[in-house]
Amino acid sequence: MPLIKVQSSVAAPDAGVVEELLKSLSQKLAKHLGKSESYVMTSFEPDLKMSFAGTFDPVCYIEIKSVGKMSSAQTKTMSQDFCQQIQDTLGVPKNRVYIEFNNSEGMMWGWNSSTFG
């Protein structure tokens, strides 16, 4: 049940750009974690009031959650990949992107009237 949630201060791009971003993030997250994309959820929240380093320049916060353990090698590779994609797609510089990685226990995630653990 991987989840990637993107929150940003940038204005919402065209709907097609957002859809392509979410599709790409979904595919990449499944590949990085070695999980089926059929369980991946993505979300994008633009136009948020956010500051970073005392300024209101474009900024982005990404939250990645997955049942199981992500290794340090995986999180480093994902950080490089997703920061680059956000810079390329939304114009947010890599040094203004924070990513929070969360390992979750299966019993703490519900789906289809049950849990993953």
MARKENU-128910 format. One record per residue (C-alpha): z, x, y negated; residue in three letters. Coordinates in steps of 0.25 Angstrom, whole numbers. Layout:
PT,Z,X,Y,ALA $
...
end
This chain:
PT,0,0,0,MET $
PT,-4,10,-10,PRO $
PT,-3,5,-25,LEU $
PT,-9,12,-37,ILE $
PT,-5,6,-51,LYS $
PT,-11,11,-63,VAL $
PT,-5,8,-77,GLN $
PT,-11,13,-90,SER $
PT,-11,12,-105,SER $
PT,-26,12,-105,VAL $
PT,-34,0,-108,ALA $
PT,-40,-8,-96,ALA $
PT,-54,-2,-93,PRO $
PT,-65,-12,-89,ASP $
PT,-62,-20,-76,ALA $
PT,-72,-12,-68,GLY $
PT,-65,1,-71,VAL $
PT,-52,-4,-67,VAL $
PT,-57,-10,-54,GLU $
PT,-64,4,-51,GLU $
PT,-51,11,-55,LEU $
PT,-42,3,-46,LEU $
PT,-52,4,-34,LYS $
PT,-53,19,-35,SER $
PT,-38,20,-36,LEU $
PT,-36,11,-24,SER $
PT,-46,20,-16,GLN $
PT,-40,33,-20,LYS $
PT,-26,28,-18,LEU $
PT,-29,24,-3,ALA $
PT,-36,37,-1,LYS $
PT,-25,46,-7,HIS $
PT,-15,38,2,LEU $
PT,-23,37,14,GLY $
PT,-21,22,14,LYS $
PT,-30,10,15,SER $
PT,-35,5,2,GLU $
PT,-33,-9,7,SER $
PT,-18,-7,3,TYR $
PT,-20,0,-10,VAL $
PT,-17,-8,-23,MET $
PT,-21,-4,-37,THR $
PT,-18,-9,-51,SER $
PT,-21,-5,-65,PHE $
PT,-13,-9,-78,GLU $
PT,-20,-5,-91,PRO $
PT,-16,-6,-105,ASP $
PT,-1,-3,-103,LEU $
PT,7,2,-115,LYS $
PT,11,16,-109,MET $
PT,15,29,-115,SER $
PT,15,43,-110,PHE $
PT,20,56,-116,ALA $
PT,23,48,-129,GLY $
PT,9,43,-131,THR $
PT,1,31,-128,PHE $
PT,-11,38,-124,ASP $
PT,-18,33,-111,PRO $
PT,-8,34,-99,VAL $
PT,-7,29,-85,CYS $
PT,3,27,-74,TYR $
PT,-1,26,-60,ILE $
PT,9,21,-49,GLU $
PT,5,24,-34,ILE $
PT,13,18,-23,LYS $
PT,11,19,-8,SER $
PT,18,16,5,VAL $
PT,21,29,11,GLY $
PT,22,43,6,LYS $
PT,13,50,-4,MET $
PT,13,65,-3,SER $
PT,13,74,-15,SER $
PT,-1,78,-12,ALA $
PT,-6,64,-12,GLN $
PT,1,61,-25,THR $
PT,-4,73,-32,LYS $
PT,-19,70,-27,THR $
PT,-17,55,-31,MET $
PT,-12,60,-45,SER $
PT,-24,68,-47,GLN $
PT,-34,58,-43,ASP $
PT,-28,46,-50,PHE $
PT,-25,53,-63,CYS $
PT,-40,57,-63,GLN $
PT,-44,43,-60,GLN $
PT,-36,37,-71,ILE $
PT,-41,48,-81,GLN $
PT,-55,45,-77,ASP $
PT,-54,30,-77,THR $
PT,-44,27,-88,LEU $
PT,-44,39,-97,GLY $
PT,-30,42,-95,VAL $
PT,-27,57,-94,PRO $
PT,-21,62,-81,LYS $
PT,-9,68,-89,ASN $
PT,-6,54,-94,ARG $
PT,-5,47,-80,VAL $
PT,7,46,-72,TYR $
PT,7,42,-57,ILE $
PT,19,37,-49,GLU $
PT,18,39,-34,PHE $
PT,27,30,-26,ASN $
PT,29,31,-10,ASN $
PT,33,17,-5,SER $
PT,40,12,8,GLU $
PT,32,2,15,GLY $
PT,43,-8,15,MET $
PT,43,-8,0,MET $
PT,29,-13,-1,TRP $
PT,25,-27,2,GLY $
PT,12,-32,6,TRP $
PT,6,-44,13,ASN $
PT,20,-51,15,SER $
PT,25,-38,21,SER $
PT,28,-24,18,THR $
PT,22,-10,22,PHE $
PT,35,-6,29,GLY $
end
